[in-house]
Amino acid sequence: MKLLRYGGNPILSPHPTHPWENLVVCNPGVILDNGVFYMLYRAAGDDEDHVIRFGLATSTDGFHFERASDEPVFCPSADGPDSGCVEDARIVKFGDTFYITYAYRPMPPGRYWTFPHDVVRKPDTDGFAPLAWRENLGNTGLACTRDFRHFRRLGRITSPVQDDRDVILFPQKIGGKYAMLHRPKHTDATEFPSIWLKFSDDLLNWERAEDHLLIQGRPGTKEEKIGGSTPPILTDRGYLVLYHGVADGGHADYTVWAMLLDRDNPLKVLARTPEPILEPELPFEREGFYPGCVFPTGNIVKDGTLYVYYGGADRYVGVATCPLDNLLDFLTNQ
């Protein structure tokens, strides 16, 4: 079972005359609302700091997107904990408000592709500085909007002393509680970064919620290191969840996998794909600032078709599709 790439990929590329996005556009959060596809994409220019922002693009067919502004719509704050970069949006909607989880750092990461693997710039601080600032840790914030032009930052939703990204909200309450997937980078419980799940009575307060290990990486496979990718989709057979896998502890290709969770108890994994449903193959997926990477951050269902939006090699945006029932049939027959 494989996703089918759109023939017009990439659907979004760096814009040569916009200094804030002339180097990178990737990892788009996408949601469909009232017939419009809204895309918040990660964008960066060719500055040495590599400041990362969000641009906005829209579409009516899910394939042909137009930039909605010549300027970014969401930027790092002037002096807050997310003053270095904002990236990798995942979007859900409750009521009339869109909620966006996004990764951030207190200072820009620098040109990370010129550093050793998993290294970012760190500030010059003394030993009294908080760990998150001292190590320039990746963390996750929550923001909300009703129009994708005006945003309110609600605050941090993950640990202040743990690199914790790939944080994704379920789009419905489960048993009266909000649910969240997240991926702490280092824990004593697992050998490799794994996917965890929490429940909370409040969208902003997760710190005292019990943490449950959902799935962990499989040593020696293409999903040795894993993390959540896109917001779960509720189907008549359970929650469909896409996640990414990386071999060699995170030093190899990024690939896309799928699993099915019980709709009433998402801690129960009903099925997982035995092989990736999307792997980096095309030049725009293999040649960039992270070569060999397909990294989905948005998915929607329209007229029975699953649309999966992904970053290609940390430089482009692509989309791949499949009939939703085909993927669900494949999963339930495992």
N, C-alpha and C positions, 0 to 999 in steps of 0.2 A: 504494500500500500504506500503510494507516494503522492504528495501534493503536486499539482500541476502548475508550473510557473506561467505567469502571464507573458505573452510574446512580446509585449512592449516594455518589459523591464530593462533598466530600472525606471520606476515611475517618478522618482525625484532624485535630482543630482545637485551637487554644489552649484551655487549661483555666482558666476564670475564677477558680477558688478556689485554684489552685496558683501562688504568686508566681513560681516559677522557670520556668513555662511558660505564663503568661497572655497573652503577646504573640505568640510564635512556636512552631510545631512544623513541621518540614519536613525535606527531604533525608534520608530514612530508609535505613539499611542493613538488608537483610532476608535471612534465610536460612531454609530449610525443613529441619527435623531431626526425625526420628521423628514425623512427622505434625503438628508444631507450627511455625508461622511465628513467628520471633523478629524483632522490629523494634527497632533502636536508632535513635531519631530525635533530630534536633537540636532543642533547646528553649531558649527564652530568655524572661525576664520583662520587665517594663516599667521596669527599673532604668536609670539613665543610662549606666552602664558597658557595658551589654549583654553581660553574662557569658553564655556559651553552654555548655550541658551536654548530656548524653545521657539521655533517658528510655527506658524499655523498655515495649513493648506486645507482646501475643501474640495469635494467632488459630489456629483450626483449619480455616478455609476460605479464608484469604487475603484476605478482604474485610472481615470484622467483627473489629476489633481491640479488645482491652481493655487498659487500662493495668495493668501488673503491679505498680506501686508508686506511692505518693503522693509519693515523693521521687525525684530523679534517681539513676541507677545508676552513672554515671561523670561525674566533674566535673574541672575544671581542677585541677592539683596545687597544693599550698599555696605552693611556692616554686621549682618546676622550670621548664624551658623552655616547658612547656605550661600555665603558670599563668594565662593570659589567657582562653583559650577552647579547647574541643574540639568538633569539628564534622565532619559529612559522613562518617559511617562507611561503609566497605565491608568486607564480611564474607566470609571463606572458611573452610574447615575442612580441617585436616590431622590424620589420626588421630582422636583424641578431643578435640582442642582447636580452638577457634575463634580465628582470627587476624583482627585488626581494624586496618586502616589508617585513620588519622584526621588531619584537618588541625588545626593549632593555631597560636596566637600567644602570645608571652610576656606580653602584657597585653591586656585586653579591647579590642575594636575600637571601642567607642563606638557611638552610633546612626548607623551608616554611611549610612543612607538620607537623613540630613540633610546629609551632606558631598558634595562633588563626586565624580564617578565614580571608583572604585578608590582612594579615600582612606580611611585609618583613623587613629585616634588614635596618637600616638607619645609615648613617655615623655620627660621632661626629663632628658637625659643630657649628659655631656661627650664630647669626641672620642675618648676611650679606650674607650668602651663597645663591645662587640661589635656588628657590623652587624645581626645578627638582632634584638637588643634595641633598638638605636638606631632602626631603621626599623620595628620591630614586624612583622617579616616573617612571612608565612604559611609554615609548614613542615609536615612530615608525620611522625607517630610511629606506632609499632607497639605494639599491646597484645594480650593473649590472655586467654581465659576458657574455662571448661568449663560454666558455668551462667548466664552473663549477669548474675550478681549480684556475683561476686568477680573482679576484674581484676588483671592484672600489666602494668605499663608496661615495655616492653622497650627503648624508646629511639627516637632519631631515625633515620630511614632515608633522608633526602634531604640536600642540601647545606646547610651552615650559612650560606651567603652568597647564597642564591638562593631567591626565592619559588617554591616547588615543591609543588603540590597536585594533586588528582585522581590520587592514587597508588593503584593497584589491583593486587592480587596475582592471578595466574592460580591457579585452584584445583587444578591438577595440576603436577607437575614435567614439564619438557619437555627431553628429552635428558639426563635426570639432574640438571637444574638448576631452581631456582626462577626464575620470570619475573615481571616487574613492568612495568606501564604507569605513566608519570608525565608531568607537564606543567609543565616549568620555564617561568616566565612570560616571561623574557627570555633570548635566546641570540643569538649572532652568526650562527648558521647559518640562522635562519628569520626572516622579517619579522614574523610573528604567532605567538603561543603555539601550540605544536603538540604532538602525542602522540609520546612516545619510549618505547623498550622496552629493558630491561636483563635480563641473566641473572646469577644468583649461586649459589654453593654454600651460602650461608648466608642465612637469612631476614632477618637484621639487618645484614649487611655488603654494601652496594651501592656504596660510594664508589669502589672501584677497578674496578668492572665496566664493560666497554665499553658506551657509550651508542649506541643505534641510532635514527635518525629513522624512525618508522613512517609517519605521515601528517602533512601540514601543511595549514593552512588554504588555502582558495581565494579569492584576492582578489576583492572585489566581489560575493561571494555570501553566502548565509545561514550559511555555515560558514567565515567569514573567520578567526575565532578559534575554536579547538576544544580539547576536553579529554575524557579518558576519563570514562565515567559509571558503568558497572556492572561487576561481576566477569565475565570471559569465561565463556561456557557452551560446553562441549565437546559437539559434535554429530557425527553420522556424516559431515558435510560440512565440518567444520572448526570453529574457534572463532567463535562469534557474539559480537560486541562491540558494545555500544551506546555512543555518544559524543554529546556536546552540541556544537552549533555556534551561533555568534553573529555577526551581521553588524556592519559598521561598526567593526571592531577591538575589539568587546566592548561596544558602547554600545547595542545593540538587543535584540530578543527572543532568548531562549534556546530552541533547538529541539532535537529528538532525532533522531539518525541511527543507521544500523546498518552494520556491515561484517563481512565473513567473512575469517578468517585461516586459513592452512594449519595443520593440527593438529601437524605435525612441525616446521615452520619458520614460526612466527607472524610473522616479518618479511615474509613473502610475503602481500600483500593480494590475496585472490581476487575480492572484489567489494565495492562500496559502494553504498548507496542514493542515487539521483540527487536525491531530495527528502527533506525531513524525514518521519519516520513519526509524529511527534507535535509539534504546535505549540500555543502558548498561545491559547486561544479562550474558555474559560469565565470567569465573573467571578472565581472563586477562583484562577485562573491569571494573570489580568490586573490584579487589584487587590490590592496588598500592598506589602511593603517593597522588592521588586524587581519592579515591574509587568512583565507579559509574560514570565514565566519558567516553563518546565517543566524540572526538573532531576532526572533519575533517578539514584539511587545504589544501588538494589537490584533484582535480578531473579532469578526462580526459574522452574523448569519443573515442572509437576505435571500428570500425565495428558495430556501432549501440548500443554498450554496454557502459553504464556509469560506470566508476570505481571511487569509493570514498575511499580516503586514510585518515585514522584517527588515533589519539593517543588513546590508551586504558589505562585509570587510571593513566595517566602521567608516564607510564613506558614502553609501548610496541607500536608497529605499527600494525594496521590491515587494511584490505581492504574489501569492500562490493560492490556489483554490482547490476545492474538491466538493462533490456532493456530500453534505453532512451525513446522510444516512449511510453512505459507503464507508466512511471512517468509523461510524458507530457500529456497523455490522462487523467490520474488521476487528474492532476491539472486543466486541461481545463474543466473537468466535475464537478468541485466543484460549 
